[in-house]
Structures are given as C-alpha cells and as structure tokens.
Amino acid sequence: MADRPRLFDDLAGVAGGALSALTGLRDEAEALIRARIDEAVRKLDLIKREEFEAMSEMAANARAGQEAAEAKLETLESRIAALESAASPKTGGGGPGMIV
C-alpha cells in the first residue's frame, strides 16, 4: 500500500490551522460581546442578582430589627405608664409634707 500523498497532509495541516484560528476568533467575539453587554448593563443602571439578593436580605433583617424595637418600645411604654399610675397621689390623700 502506498503512503498517503503529501497533499492530504498539507490539507490536514491547513484545516487544523484554520480550526484553531476560528476558535480564537470565536473566543475574541465572545469577549467583545460580553464587554458590550456589561457596558449596556452599566448604562441601564441594572444590578446583578447577587447584589439584589444581598440587599433584600439586609432589608429583611432591618425590618425584623425595627419590629423588635417597636415591640420593646411598646412594652417599656406600658411599664412606664404602670409605674406612673402607681406613683401618682390618690385624690385627697396628699403626699408627705403636703397640707391637706
């Protein structure tokens, strides 16, 4: 059986080189498209999902903290009202040092 003609080896080499060149062009095109999309996102003032989820979690934590603070404030206000009503002088009783 005869050896392969040199023409086929040359064609295989050219095809391999063309394939690697096309792969390089594809990678470059993807990078260019990604850069354009990122630029468009920045111009539209959009945020990434991770940033949105982080901010949502922070807002939920702040809301829970506010609700807890409001509940504590309500408890303290009721305790102050109870203490004030217990400490106020009764009608006609007068306090120490008062002339009745």
Backbone torsions as a table, in degrees:
resi	resn	phi	psi	omega
1	MET	NA	139.5	-174.5
2	ALA	-84.1	153.8	176.3
3	ASP	-66.7	156.9	178.2
4	ARG	-64.0	142.8	177.1
5	PRO	-65.4	149.7	-178.9
6	ARG	-62.3	-25.6	179.7
7	LEU	-58.8	-42.6	-179.9
8	PHE	-66.3	-37.5	177.1
9	ASP	-64.3	-41.5	179.1
10	ASP	-65.2	-42.2	178.4
11	LEU	-64.1	-40.2	178.2
12	ALA	-63.7	-40.0	178.0
13	GLY	-65.4	-42.4	178.6
14	VAL	-65.0	-42.4	179.8
15	ALA	-63.8	-41.7	178.2
16	GLY	-64.2	-42.5	177.6
17	GLY	-64.6	-40.7	179.0
18	ALA	-65.5	-38.5	179.6
19	LEU	-65.4	-42.7	178.7
20	SER	-67.9	-34.5	177.5
21	ALA	-67.1	-41.4	178.2
22	LEU	-66.1	-36.5	176.9
23	THR	-63.7	-42.3	177.3
24	GLY	-63.3	-41.6	177.5
25	LEU	-63.4	-40.7	178.9
26	ARG	-62.5	-45.8	179.3
27	ASP	-61.3	-41.4	179.1
28	GLU	-66.0	-40.4	178.5
29	ALA	-65.0	-41.9	177.8
30	GLU	-61.7	-42.2	179.1
31	ALA	-64.3	-40.7	179.3
32	LEU	-65.5	-44.1	179.4
33	ILE	-64.4	-42.5	179.0
34	ARG	-61.2	-41.3	178.9
35	ALA	-64.3	-40.9	178.7
36	ARG	-65.5	-40.8	179.3
37	ILE	-65.9	-43.8	177.8
38	ASP	-59.6	-40.0	178.2
39	GLU	-64.7	-41.7	178.9
40	ALA	-64.8	-39.6	178.5
41	VAL	-63.1	-42.6	178.6
42	ARG	-63.4	-40.1	-179.9
43	LYS	-66.7	-34.4	179.8
44	LEU	-80.5	-5.8	179.4
45	ASP	60.4	41.2	176.9
46	LEU	-87.6	159.5	177.3
47	ILE	-118.7	161.6	178.6
48	LYS	-81.7	155.7	-177.9
49	ARG	-57.9	-39.9	-179.1
50	GLU	-61.6	-41.7	178.7
51	GLU	-65.2	-41.4	179.5
52	PHE	-63.1	-45.0	-179.6
53	GLU	-64.7	-38.3	178.4
54	ALA	-64.4	-42.8	179.4
55	MET	-67.4	-37.4	177.8
56	SER	-63.2	-41.6	178.5
57	GLU	-64.9	-41.3	177.8
58	MET	-63.1	-40.6	179.6
59	ALA	-65.9	-40.7	178.6
60	ALA	-64.2	-41.1	177.7
61	ASN	-64.3	-41.8	179.1
62	ALA	-64.6	-40.9	179.1
63	ARG	-63.4	-43.1	179.0
64	ALA	-64.1	-41.2	177.7
65	GLY	-63.3	-40.1	178.8
66	GLN	-65.3	-42.9	179.4
67	GLU	-63.5	-39.4	178.2
68	ALA	-65.8	-41.0	179.4
69	ALA	-65.9	-39.4	178.4
70	GLU	-65.1	-40.0	178.5
71	ALA	-65.0	-41.8	178.9
72	LYS	-65.1	-41.5	178.4
73	LEU	-61.8	-42.7	179.2
74	GLU	-62.7	-41.7	177.9
75	THR	-62.6	-45.6	180.0
76	LEU	-64.6	-39.9	178.3
77	GLU	-63.3	-39.5	179.4
78	SER	-68.9	-36.2	177.1
79	ARG	-66.0	-41.5	178.2
80	ILE	-63.1	-42.6	179.3
81	ALA	-62.5	-39.8	179.2
82	ALA	-66.6	-41.5	179.1
83	LEU	-66.0	-39.7	179.7
84	GLU	-67.1	-39.0	179.9
85	SER	-70.2	-32.2	178.0
86	ALA	-74.2	-30.7	-177.2
87	ALA	-88.5	-14.0	-177.6
88	SER	-72.7	142.2	-179.1
89	PRO	-68.2	144.3	179.1
90	LYS	-80.5	155.2	-176.0
91	THR	-62.9	125.7	176.3
92	GLY	82.2	-9.5	-176.3
93	GLY	-82.6	-38.7	-179.1
94	GLY	69.2	157.9	179.2
95	GLY	-104.9	180.0	179.0
96	PRO	-61.5	135.6	177.9
97	GLY	83.3	1.8	-179.1
98	MET	-97.9	142.6	177.1
99	ILE	-91.8	130.2	-179.2
100	VAL	-105.7	NA	NA
